[in-house]
Amino acid sequence: MYWHYDTISGTSLLISYFLGRVAPQNGIPEGVYDIDNEFNLIIENVNASNEGTYYFQLKPHLKMIEEGKVEVRDKVSPSRPYPTVIGCNQDHDADMCEA
């Protein structure tokens, strides 16, 4: 099992799984990526730089290589704090409040 980022090439290889052993590749430190028991790619501390296309290659014993890809998009929280609700005016629409 191999997980790549952006393209399928030796230099894009992130992490591999072989005979029960998960191994980071290309100088990537331990703990950044992992592969779970269902061969899902786990990305720790996801941020905007992780956004993109991830490709996998799976070679089951005595079978053809299976390949696929998944798009990852980073949902970013707003940079401004949420507004503070000062109060609601009961004389008007109950859904309207002053912020």
N, C-alpha and C positions, 0 to 999 in steps of 0.2 A: 504494500500500500504506500502510495506516495502522494503528498500534497504539494502543489506548486502555486506560485503567485504570478499573475500576469501572463505567462506563457508556460508551455511545457518544455523545459530545457534543464540541463544540469545546473546552471547558475540560478535558476528560479526555484529550485527545490528547497522547501521549507523544513519538512519533517518526513520521516519514513517510519514504517512499521513492518517488521519482519520477524517471524518466529517468536511472537510475544514481546518483542523489544521495540520501544519507541525511541527514535534517535533524531535530535535536531540536526540539520544539515547546513552547510555553507557558513559556518561560524556563528550561527544563531544560538544564543545562550539557552540553557535549560529553563523551562517554565514560561517561555513566551508562547509556544504552541504545544498542543498535545493532541493525541488521537485516542478517542475513547473506544470501548469494547464493541461499538457498532460502526467503527471507522469514521466517525464524525471528526472534523477538525475543530479543536477548541482553541480559541484565541483569548488570551488573558489580557485584561485591561484594554479593551478595544477603544480606539480613538480614530480620528479622521484619517490618519495615515494608513489604516488597515482597510480602507475602502478600496474596492476593486474586484477583479475576477480571480477566483481560486479554482484551480483545476486539480482533479484527482485521477490517479491511475491505480487500478486494482487488478491483480493477477491471481485469481483463485487457482488452486492446485489443479493442474491438467486442463485448464480452461483458457479461453481467449482473454486478452487484456480488456478490461472495461474502463472507459474513460467518461468523464463528465465535468461539469463546471457549475459554480454557484456564484452569483453576484452578491457582494456584501456592501451595504450602504450604512453609513454611520449616522444615527439620529442624534443631533447635537442639541443640548439644552440651551435655552435662551441665555444670552450674556447678561441681560438686565434682570434684576430681581423681580419677582412677581409683585403686583401692586398690593398695597394695604387697603382693605375695605374700611372706610371711615364709618359709614352708616347707610341704612336703607330708609327711604322715605315711604312710610306706610300709606300716604295719601295718593301715591301714584302706583304704577304697575309694580307688583311685588317682585318682578325680576330685575328691576332697576335699582342700582346702588351707587353711591358716590365713592370714587376711588381716589 
